[in-house]
């Protein structure tokens, strides 16, 4: 802590320029604003590149199209993973961290020069890894399992990117210290900042795990280390690879709360419950490396069971709590706003035409029902053998990272553009349908890849017909159908992705300056009506029948799907 | 509001609504149930992946597999040159993954158990038995020994589902399960 404070004080002398937000009355440090701008723009660029790669992958796996030749397919698939799973998401998360610290806490940002250094490291690293991939000798997939070896600058790029991200986390922590020190806010940090803090803490040990494995692998690639044990590599690599997805979960849950607050004035039902749920993430999410090791040799069942379940599913518990409290907060706010008829008037009359809200709610539902449930089932020790490395796995994580995280990040962009970039959204009609196109597309690719996986379709595979295999195997017609449907829905998602990039880029560069008297959408965060809603805290809150029905449906679906898969497992060849 | 500091400074002492308590308790118990299910399946279930594994030099595994093939070879798979091996029921059988084949083809007997030794001699591979859909990661340097009991006759494909370079999609193999009406006891 002392070094962070010292870093903070070293730059205390800089001239801080603020503007005052016309909507919220918050002071915005212009240095923070520029950094949020830069990181968000970089994020969108990498999303555009990585998303295009993803579309090419889906078109190649669509049996009737089979677009790319094999060599290009594997190369583009490697690039797809790195650009969207890592670069798009982490650049955006750094922007979120700066927003949740400097802006929400009304504070100056710590050491903006170091923040720019971090940004430059991340850009250099991301470009370096892309160059390595496109030179063609680093087609090792995003996971780069040894003994398969990539070019040295593939690993070095990832390391530089990680160091840059770590600098971003340090700036965030230092800003929290400064804000506390200078008394820019009263009491505790807001829930959204608390969620961002959770993400940043997980990021620190995630990046540490990445360094522990990528540095020796880099040394191996230049010939200084003779051998990397493939099993050890996977154990440590996934402490980065899976945990980085938990950064996403913390970040996008924080964004759900933020959007619910900004768009409809929702308050957390209970600060205590929501914060405890975030805290469970910090304690238990790191065990998830085991999800990738359930059918490996040389690891005991005891280790697998304890770790794959996050110690009795305590991190899943955190997500299930948010699954109640986020819609619950929305329902409570809507009921206070007067939508009290029946169980679901609050939901029917929600602002579905506001892409920030629709994107957020679709993200919430799909993350829970598709990504969440499939993740727990996939991560069950014995059931994993039915799905490991089939295309069920990308099906699951497109449910979490695309339908969940990416859609939530897209949704919040529709607030960031007017509030931070101070630009009106151009093409509001397109923006309105964008979350639906992208969300339905993402749901489709997730479900159809999962379906294909249950029929045995392998992931990361160029040719489902196995036409060039000396001993061919014929997959069922259903498997081909599923991959075709996956291609169709990928097209829909790609369309949604293109609209997002076009709308955001056009708004940022050509949008009209925001006029605080005529905002495109209302922000109840500023209205006095929202300030007066109800008493704080969940005790004595209005009842939440709609949310109770929603979580009951979720719970039943979860139990059914879980035990159906045990039934499937019991039908395969006995093994011991 | 979630974007502003908590209105009550001492937020950790606020009372919690019953619906949140009930849901949290329910979710916790569900977690315990799922945790217990995995343990119970080790006791009553028929499908539990073996923990038996050894470190082994790839060359050594190759030698053992070649010796196994030589001993029990009964023919070749079409014109591929890949040997078809018919080991006695209940015996130790070997299969290795390499760029880009599963070697050899095994002919097993329905209802009999075999100790299957799996390893790779170069990169990582994914043993994916189809259409049963049993998927096991195969590492070079680790010999995984699992007991399998094919319970239906037929020809089963083995595709590779761990990316292993440009020939990945040509890597496939086969296990043939035959039904003999007079099953022999394992030796």
Interface residues (C-beta under 8 A of the other chain):
Chain A: X70 X71 X74 X104 X139 X141 X145 X147 X148 X185 X186 X187 X188 X189 X190 X191 X192 X229 X230 X231 X257 X258 X260 X261 X262 X265 X266 X267 X268 X269 X270 X271 X272 X273 X275 X294 X295 X296 X297 X298 X299 X300 X301 X305 X309 X312 X313 X314 X316 X317 X320 X321 X324 X325 X328 X329 X376 X380 X381 X382 X385 X386 X387 X388 X389 X390 X454 X455 X456 X458 X459 X460 X461 X462 X463 X466 X468 X469 X470 X471 X472 X473 X474 X475 X476 X525 X530 X536 X537 X538 X539 X540 X541 X543 X544 X547 X548 X551 X555 X558 X559 X562 X566 X569 X570 X572 X573 X574 X575 X576
Chain B: X1 X2 X3 X4 X5 X6 X7 X8 X9 X11 X12 X14 X15 X16 X17 X19 X20 X23 X24 X26 X27 X28 X30 X31 X32 X34 X35 X37 X38 X39 X41 X42 X45 X46 X47 X48 X49 X50 X51 X53 X55 X77 X78 X80 X82 X101 X102 X105 X118 X122 X123 X124 X126 X128 X129 X130 X131 X132 X133 X134 X135 X136 X137 X138 X139 X140 X141 X142 X143 X144 X146 X147 X148 X149 X150 X151 X157 X158 X159 X160 X161 X162 X163 X164 X165 X166 X168 X169 X170 X171 X172 X173 X174
